[in-house]
Amino acid sequence: MNQRHDLTAPLPPLSVSGRDALVRAELAKRGAADALVVFDLNNIRWLTGFTGSAGTLIVRNDEMVLVTDGRYGEQARFQLATSGAAA
């Protein structure tokens, strides 16, 4: 059983809608600081759907901000818009 997969096809958008609310609720429950800064790219992808190889995410009570370099501007806008992330 030898199946071939198209490894050049882009990944479909990851549906992450509501995950930011889960993180905010956990921060509030723990009485955490005003913001959470996320450096781990796996966690950034889980929260936003962003698949780039460089970025930092700031999660606040009222917003999420993804900071990345210019190489990922268009990619970040597209992936965050299609993933349902509230960023």
C-alpha atoms as a printed R data frame, in Angstrom:
   type eleno elety resid chain resno       x      y      z
1  ATOM     1    CA   MET     A     1   0.000  0.000  0.000
2  ATOM     2    CA   ASN     A     2   2.117  2.850 -1.316
3  ATOM     3    CA   GLN     A     3   0.184  6.136 -1.315
4  ATOM     4    CA   ARG     A     4   1.515  9.390 -2.663
5  ATOM     5    CA   HIS     A     5   0.741 12.712 -1.082
6  ATOM     6    CA   ASP     A     6   1.208 16.153 -2.556
7  ATOM     7    CA   LEU     A     7   3.761 17.600 -0.149
8  ATOM     8    CA   THR     A     8   3.781 20.942 -1.959
9  ATOM     9    CA   ALA     A     9   0.113 21.688 -1.259
10 ATOM    10    CA   PRO     A    10  -0.418 24.353  1.407
11 ATOM    11    CA   LEU     A    11  -1.879 23.329  4.730
12 ATOM    12    CA   PRO     A    12  -5.553 24.170  5.135
13 ATOM    13    CA   PRO     A    13  -6.344 26.942  7.620
14 ATOM    14    CA   LEU     A    14  -6.411 25.708 11.195
15 ATOM    15    CA   SER     A    15  -9.682 26.586 12.924
16 ATOM    16    CA   VAL     A    16  -8.668 28.269 16.165
17 ATOM    17    CA   SER     A    17 -11.799 30.255 16.892
18 ATOM    18    CA   GLY     A    18 -12.395 30.511 20.631
19 ATOM    19    CA   ARG     A    19  -8.944 29.419 21.760
20 ATOM    20    CA   ASP     A    20  -7.985 32.973 22.666
21 ATOM    21    CA   ALA     A    21 -11.010 33.124 24.986
22 ATOM    22    CA   LEU     A    22  -9.860 29.921 26.701
23 ATOM    23    CA   VAL     A    23  -6.430 31.405 27.362
24 ATOM    24    CA   ARG     A    24  -7.895 34.679 28.616
25 ATOM    25    CA   ALA     A    25 -10.270 32.828 30.951
26 ATOM    26    CA   GLU     A    26  -7.388 30.794 32.365
27 ATOM    27    CA   LEU     A    27  -5.306 33.933 32.901
28 ATOM    28    CA   ALA     A    28  -8.211 35.614 34.710
29 ATOM    29    CA   LYS     A    29  -8.840 32.529 36.840
30 ATOM    30    CA   ARG     A    30  -5.212 32.520 37.961
31 ATOM    31    CA   GLY     A    31  -5.136 36.262 38.568
32 ATOM    32    CA   ALA     A    32  -2.308 36.553 36.063
33 ATOM    33    CA   ALA     A    33  -0.654 39.702 34.776
34 ATOM    34    CA   ASP     A    34  -2.123 42.067 32.206
35 ATOM    35    CA   ALA     A    35  -0.557 40.216 29.283
36 ATOM    36    CA   LEU     A    36   0.866 36.881 28.232
37 ATOM    37    CA   VAL     A    37   3.804 36.868 25.826
38 ATOM    38    CA   VAL     A    38   4.040 33.710 23.727
39 ATOM    39    CA   PHE     A    39   7.351 32.838 22.067
40 ATOM    40    CA   ASP     A    40   6.880 29.148 21.257
41 ATOM    41    CA   LEU     A    41   5.818 28.786 17.616
42 ATOM    42    CA   ASN     A    42   3.736 25.686 18.367
43 ATOM    43    CA   ASN     A    43   1.692 27.669 20.872
44 ATOM    44    CA   ILE     A    44   1.408 30.613 18.483
45 ATOM    45    CA   ARG     A    45   0.076 28.266 15.800
46 ATOM    46    CA   TRP     A    46  -2.394 26.702 18.248
47 ATOM    47    CA   LEU     A    47  -3.714 30.141 19.221
48 ATOM    48    CA   THR     A    48  -3.709 31.892 15.832
49 ATOM    49    CA   GLY     A    49  -3.141 29.448 12.980
50 ATOM    50    CA   PHE     A    50   0.055 31.304 11.998
51 ATOM    51    CA   THR     A    51   2.587 28.875 10.488
52 ATOM    52    CA   GLY     A    52   5.561 31.180  9.970
53 ATOM    53    CA   SER     A    53   8.962 30.410 11.463
54 ATOM    54    CA   ALA     A    54   9.355 33.682 13.371
55 ATOM    55    CA   GLY     A    55   6.946 35.551 15.588
56 ATOM    56    CA   THR     A    56   5.885 36.594 19.057
57 ATOM    57    CA   LEU     A    57   2.294 36.773 20.246
58 ATOM    58    CA   ILE     A    58   1.042 39.151 22.918
59 ATOM    59    CA   VAL     A    59  -2.282 38.156 24.498
60 ATOM    60    CA   ARG     A    60  -4.100 40.846 26.478
61 ATOM    61    CA   ASN     A    61  -7.580 40.955 27.949
62 ATOM    62    CA   ASP     A    62  -8.981 42.780 24.931
63 ATOM    63    CA   GLU     A    63  -6.682 41.841 22.042
64 ATOM    64    CA   MET     A    64  -3.980 39.601 20.626
65 ATOM    65    CA   VAL     A    65  -1.086 41.077 18.703
66 ATOM    66    CA   LEU     A    66   1.198 38.997 16.497
67 ATOM    67    CA   VAL     A    67   4.610 40.558 16.003
68 ATOM    68    CA   THR     A    68   6.655 39.181 13.130
69 ATOM    69    CA   ASP     A    69   9.080 40.455 10.546
70 ATOM    70    CA   GLY     A    70   8.199 41.744  7.088
71 ATOM    71    CA   ARG     A    71   8.643 38.368  5.403
72 ATOM    72    CA   TYR     A    72   5.444 37.159  7.031
73 ATOM    73    CA   GLY     A    73   3.178 40.204  6.783
74 ATOM    74    CA   GLU     A    74   0.911 38.910  4.029
75 ATOM    75    CA   GLN     A    75   0.989 35.334  5.331
76 ATOM    76    CA   ALA     A    76   0.087 36.449  8.856
77 ATOM    77    CA   ARG     A    77  -2.828 38.599  7.665
78 ATOM    78    CA   PHE     A    78  -4.196 35.751  5.537
79 ATOM    79    CA   GLN     A    79  -3.762 32.989  8.108
80 ATOM    80    CA   LEU     A    80  -5.178 34.967 11.004
81 ATOM    81    CA   ALA     A    81  -8.161 36.109  8.919
82 ATOM    82    CA   THR     A    82  -8.972 32.594  7.682
83 ATOM    83    CA   SER     A    83  -8.383 30.837 10.989
84 ATOM    84    CA   GLY     A    84 -10.989 32.705 12.999
85 ATOM    85    CA   ALA     A    85  -8.359 34.065 15.369
86 ATOM    86    CA   ALA     A    86  -9.398 37.222 17.135
87 ATOM    87    CA   ALA     A    87  -6.138 39.048 16.589
